[in-house]
């Protein structure tokens, strides 16, 4: 099979890598992080994503160096960068992802040996490695998204519990100061509603505890309705119990400056990777359709990180978006300058990352 056919098949395959259910997305059996190290675990996940994205860019660059530029030495240097990035990813990865990274590192070393000894016969191996890096990155993304969802749920639960506590305090004020049982009952009904919202977003253990709070709120409301002397003590006990549940819930992990920077770098790397894929696709697909898809992907990534960019960064991203549109137009028109414009985009993307670093 000739070089063009092989590359066409593998580039198309690469586009499906992120949509394939990743093996690494399975729940990690490692112990769940405690409240004290939740933020560190979140930062580590982001660091792993960034390092895997760096590895993906380096692997795509190796394929470009070897296939487009016919530069074996440059390809070997890109593989070295990929190996270093995989080492960085491994340092912050969970157990399952580390195992996949070890496989990738082995593939990189095997490909280096093939490049050094067999030259062109290593091309197919390069394609396989890039596909595997996409799969590993998709898994890291899936895990990060699961963690993000968990953190958001914890935040929603905590917020609803605070609302419930406020409603119970209003019930105490209504009963003890305003001496309005009707207002007290309404406030306790509001507390029950807030507790139900907290229950929806809570984990299994918390849901059981919140169910107990709901029963206490119902008992307090019935005590108010029956004008029993227990109403005040029940409401006071409910205030304390709700506060204890708030304190026991995991605190929301704020989007620190470090986390924002990691997300920004990750988005830039994904945008750069999409440009590399567009450059490779322009060679393999004469229609230019696949290249246009990757150019759109790159532009979307740049737009996605705009919120985290500095004023200067936003200006650069705006310029990149315009240049991508120009390159798209050239590709669609099959302009002779299309390849040159794609090459310029790659240089500018790399320069932006260098400047930010």
C-alpha positions in Angstrom: 0.0 0.0 0.0 1.5 3.3 -1.0 2.3 6.2 1.3 -0.7 8.4 0.3 -3.3 5.6 0.8 -1.9 4.6 4.2 -1.9 8.1 5.4 -5.4 8.8 4.1 -6.9 5.9 5.9 -5.1 6.6 9.2 -5.9 10.3 9.2 -9.6 9.5 8.7 -9.3 7.0 11.5 -7.7 9.6 13.7 -10.9 11.8 13.5 -12.9 9.0 15.1 -10.5 8.4 18.0 -12.1 10.9 20.3 -15.6 9.5 19.7 -14.6 5.9 20.5 -15.5 4.9 24.1 -12.2 5.0 25.9 -11.1 2.1 28.0 -9.6 4.5 30.5 -13.0 6.1 31.2 -13.8 3.3 33.5 -14.0 4.3 37.2 -10.6 4.2 38.8 -10.5 1.9 41.8 -8.0 4.0 43.6 -9.3 5.3 47.0 -11.4 8.4 46.7 -9.6 11.6 47.5 -10.3 13.0 51.0 -11.6 16.6 51.4 -8.0 17.7 52.0 -6.6 16.5 48.7 -9.6 17.1 46.4 -8.2 20.3 45.0 -4.8 18.6 44.5 -6.5 15.7 42.7 -8.3 18.2 40.4 -5.1 20.1 39.6 -3.4 16.8 38.8 -6.1 15.8 36.4 -5.7 19.1 34.6 -1.9 18.7 34.5 -2.3 15.2 33.0 -4.6 16.6 30.3 -2.1 19.3 29.4 0.8 16.9 29.3 -1.1 14.4 27.1 -2.1 17.2 24.8 1.6 18.2 24.5 2.4 14.6 23.7 -0.3 14.5 21.0 1.1 17.7 19.4 4.6 16.2 19.4 3.4 13.0 17.9 1.5 14.8 15.2 4.6 16.9 14.6 6.7 13.8 14.3 4.3 12.4 11.6 4.4 15.8 9.8 8.2 15.9 10.0 8.6 12.5 8.6 5.8 12.4 6.0 5.6 15.9 4.8 9.1 17.2 5.3 11.0 13.9 4.8 13.1 14.9 7.9 13.9 11.9 9.9 16.1 13.8 12.4 13.3 16.3 13.2 10.9 13.4 13.6 13.2 11.8 16.1 13.4 15.0 18.1 9.6 15.3 18.1 9.4 11.8 19.4 11.7 12.7 22.2 9.5 15.6 23.1 6.5 13.3 23.1 8.3 10.9 25.4 9.1 13.8 27.8 5.5 14.9 27.8 4.3 11.4 28.5 6.6 11.3 31.5 5.1 14.5 32.8 1.6 13.2 32.2 2.5 10.0 34.1 3.7 11.9 37.1 0.2 13.4 37.7 -2.0 10.6 36.3 -4.1 8.1 38.1 -3.3 4.4 38.2 -5.2 3.3 35.1 -4.0 6.2 33.0 -0.4 5.5 34.0 -0.7 2.0 32.6 -1.9 3.4 29.2 0.9 6.0 29.2 3.5 3.2 29.8 2.2 1.5 26.7 2.5 4.7 24.7 6.0 5.3 25.9 6.9 1.8 24.7 5.4 2.5 21.3 7.4 5.7 21.1 10.6 3.9 21.8 9.8 1.2 19.2 9.0 3.8 16.6 12.3 5.6 17.3 14.1 2.4 16.7 12.2 1.8 13.5 12.9 5.3 12.3 16.6 4.9 13.0 16.9 1.5 11.4 14.2 1.2 8.7 13.2 4.7 7.8 9.9 4.8 5.8 8.6 1.5 7.2 8.0 3.3 10.5 5.3 5.5 9.1 2.4 3.1 10.0 3.7 2.8 13.5 3.6 6.6 13.8 0.0 6.6 12.9 -0.9 4.0 15.4 0.8 5.9 18.2 -1.0 9.1 17.4 -4.3 7.3 17.4 -3.4 5.8 20.8 -2.5 9.2 22.2 -5.9 10.5 21.1 -7.6 7.6 23.0 -5.5 8.2 26.1 -6.4 11.9 26.0 -10.1 11.2 25.5 -9.9 9.0 28.6 -8.2 11.7 30.6 -10.8 14.2 29.4 -13.6 11.8 30.4 -12.2 11.4 33.9 -11.8 15.2 34.3 -15.3 15.7 33.2 -16.6 13.2 35.7 -14.6 14.9 38.4 -15.9 18.3 37.2 -19.5 17.0 37.4 -18.9 15.6 40.9 -17.6 18.9 42.0 -20.5 20.8 40.5 -22.9 18.4 42.2 -21.2 18.9 45.6 -21.4 22.7 45.1 -25.1 22.5 44.3 -25.8 20.3 47.3 -23.9 22.6 49.6 -25.7 25.7 48.2 -29.1 24.0 48.7 -28.2 23.0 52.2 -27.3 26.6 53.0 -30.7 27.7 51.6 -32.4 25.1 53.8 -30.6 26.4 56.9 -31.7 30.0 56.0 -35.3 28.8 55.7 -35.1 27.0 59.1 -33.7 30.1 60.7 -36.6 32.1 59.2 -38.9 29.6 60.8 -37.3 30.2 64.2 -37.6 34.0 63.8 -41.3 33.6 62.7 -42.1 31.4 65.7 -40.0 33.0 68.5 -40.0 36.7 67.6 -42.9 37.3 65.2 -45.0 34.7 66.9 -46.4 33.7 63.5 -47.0 29.9 63.3 -48.2 30.3 59.7 -45.0 32.0 58.6 -43.0 29.4 60.5 -44.8 26.6 58.7 -44.2 28.2 55.3 -40.5 28.7 56.1 -40.2 25.0 57.1 -41.9 24.0 53.8 -39.3 26.1 52.0 -36.6 24.3 54.0 -38.0 20.9 52.9 -38.0 22.1 49.2 -34.3 23.1 49.6 -33.4 19.8 51.2 -35.0 18.0 48.3 -32.9 20.0 45.8 -29.8 19.1 47.9 -30.8 15.5 47.8 -31.0 15.4 44.0 -27.4 16.5 43.5 -25.9 14.7 46.6 -24.0 11.4 46.6 -25.5 8.3 48.0 -24.2 8.7 51.6 -25.2 12.4 51.7 -28.7 11.5 50.4 -29.3 9.3 53.4 -28.3 12.1 55.8 -30.4 14.6 54.0 -33.4 12.3 54.1 -33.0 12.4 57.9 -33.0 16.2 57.8 -36.2 16.1 55.7 -37.9 14.0 58.3 -36.8 16.4 61.0 -38.2 19.3 59.0 -41.5 17.6 58.5 -41.7 16.8 62.3 -40.9 20.4 63.1 -43.6 21.6 60.7 -46.2 19.2 62.2 -45.2 20.3 65.7 -45.9 24.0 64.7 -49.3 23.0 63.2 -50.2 21.1 66.4 -49.1 24.0 68.6 -47.0 21.6 70.7 -44.2 22.8 73.0 -41.7 20.7 71.0 -41.8 23.1 67.9 -39.1 25.4 69.1 -36.7 22.7 70.3 -37.3 20.7 67.0 -36.5 23.8 64.9 -33.4 24.5 67.0 -32.2 20.9 66.6 -32.9 21.2 62.8 -30.7 24.3 62.6 -27.8 22.5 64.2 -28.2 19.3 62.2 -28.4 21.2 58.9 -25.2 23.1 59.8 -23.4 19.9 60.6 -24.4 18.5 57.2 -23.1 21.7 55.5 -19.7 21.3 57.3 -19.5 17.6 56.4 -20.1 18.3 52.7 -17.0 18.6 50.6 -16.2 22.2 50.0 -16.5 23.6 46.4 -13.2 23.6 44.6 -12.7 27.1 43.3 -11.3 27.6 39.8 -7.9 28.8 40.9 -5.5 30.9 38.7 -3.4 27.7 38.2 -6.5 25.8 37.0 -7.5 28.5 34.6 -3.9 28.6 33.2 -3.9 24.8 32.8 -7.2 25.0 30.9 -5.9 27.8 28.7 -2.8 25.9 27.8 -4.7 22.7 27.2 -7.1 24.6 24.8 -4.1 26.1 22.9 -2.5 22.7 22.5 -5.7 21.2 21.2 -6.0 24.1 18.7 -2.4 23.4 17.6 -3.0 19.7 17.3 -6.1 20.4 15.1 -3.9 22.6 12.8 -1.3 19.8 12.5 -4.1 17.4 11.5 -5.4 19.9 9.0 -1.9 20.2 7.5 -1.7 16.4 7.2 -5.2 16.1 5.9 -4.5 18.6 3.1 -1.8 16.3 1.8 -3.9 13.1 2.1 -7.3 14.4 1.0 -7.3 16.3 -2.4 -10.9 17.5 -1.8 -9.8 19.6 1.3 -12.9 18.6 3.2 -11.1 16.9 6.0 -8.6 19.8 6.4 -11.6 22.3 6.6 -13.1 20.2 9.4 -9.8 20.3 11.4 -9.5 24.1 10.8 -13.0 24.6 12.2 -12.0 22.5 15.2 -8.9 24.6 15.7 -10.9 27.8 15.6 -13.4 26.4 18.1 -10.6 25.6 20.5 -9.1 29.1 20.2 -12.5 30.7 20.8 -13.1 28.4 23.8 -9.9 29.6 25.6 -10.6 33.3 24.9 -12.2 33.8 28.3 -9.0 32.6 30.1 -6.6 34.7 27.9 -4.9 38.0 28.8 -5.7 41.2 26.8 -2.8 40.5 24.5 -3.7 36.8 24.3 -7.3 37.7 23.2 -5.8 39.9 20.4 -3.6 37.0 19.2 -6.5 34.6 19.3 -8.6 37.0 17.3 -5.8 37.2 14.7 -5.5 33.4 14.6 -9.3 33.1 14.0 -9.0 35.4 11.0 -6.0 33.6 9.6 -7.8 30.3 10.0 -10.7 31.6 8.0 -8.3 32.8 5.3 -6.7 29.3 5.2 -10.1 27.6 5.0 -11.0 29.8 2.1 -7.7 28.9 0.3 -8.2 25.2 0.9 -11.8 25.3 -0.3 -10.7 27.1 -3.4 -7.8 24.7 -3.9 -5.6 27.8 -4.0 -1.9 27.1 -4.6 -1.1 29.1 -1.5 -3.2 26.9 0.7 -0.4 24.7 2.0 1.8 27.8 2.6 -1.0 29.4 4.7 -1.4 26.2 6.7 2.3 26.1 7.4 2.2 29.8 8.5 -0.7 28.9 10.9 1.4 26.2 12.5 4.3 28.6 13.0 2.0 31.2 14.6 0.3 28.7 16.8 3.7 27.5 18.1 4.8 31.0 18.6 1.8 31.9 20.7 2.5 29.0 23.0 6.2 29.9 23.3 5.3 33.5 24.2 2.8 32.4 26.8 5.2 30.0 28.4 
